[in-house]
Amino acid sequence: MTDDLPGTLSDAALRVLTMSAPAEKVRLTRRFAAAWREGRIGTVGSVPPPLRPARPERPVLLPPREMPPRRKAQSVAGRVALLHALAHIELNAIDLAWDIVARFHALPDGAPLPRAFYDDWVGVADDEAKHHALLSERLAALGAAYGDLPAHDGLWQASEATAGDLPARLAIVPMVLEARGLDVTPGMVESLRRAGDDASADVLRIIHDEEIGHVAAGRRWFGACAAALAREPQAFWQDLVRRHFGAGLKRPFNEPSRSRADFPADWYEPLAVD
């Protein structure tokens, strides 16, 4: 397999998005992210991404309603199921970050997106690749592997619904879906520690802490989009969430972590459901 660097960042994104093997997707992401930071990939480019990324034959993808019931993390099988579900989320998150890099090139007013935008989302892709690798290592330590269990496709469906709208993509993916991760991960960490699986708990703590930066990036660039449209950002975000995520936002919220991402409670509490 060739290891030559792509000519542009869009070419790099396309290479990752069309790679089905998860370990290779991780390897390419980490290599291309380092090359971008070091200036060895110098321009953004404009290669359009596929509507859907390449996926391995396993795991089998099911509708969310057909997924097996959750198991408690006190058993090995329960911990494997939890880590497998998270590994699937992180694999999707790699592709979501590269998709935003390749798909969007301008703010809503037509102004070109600055390099800082691409710096942020390449960094997110790099983090997500690291997270998938860490989770894969924990699955291996428990005698399992990514692909052993079914998974659902809900996360990528959110990306398809916002493929033509940068503010909506930012509103839903980092500011709803990733922010939800901040809410639920601390409870998973505690459950794993009660089960005596400190190694897995430590991995989830790393993921939680780094995801704060991802939510912050979404909040920052959503603010830039709102400014480009002369929209008040809080009300604009709430409008987009109602339009694209009509189920409401589940409590409880991890307000300290959300606040560290510059995402205060008066944004999301009006949309909350118990």
Beta strands, then each sheet from edge to edge (+ up, - down):
strand 1: 61-62
strand 2: 151-152
strand 3: 249-250
strand 4: 272-273
sheet 1: 1+ 2+
sheet 2: 3+ 4+
end
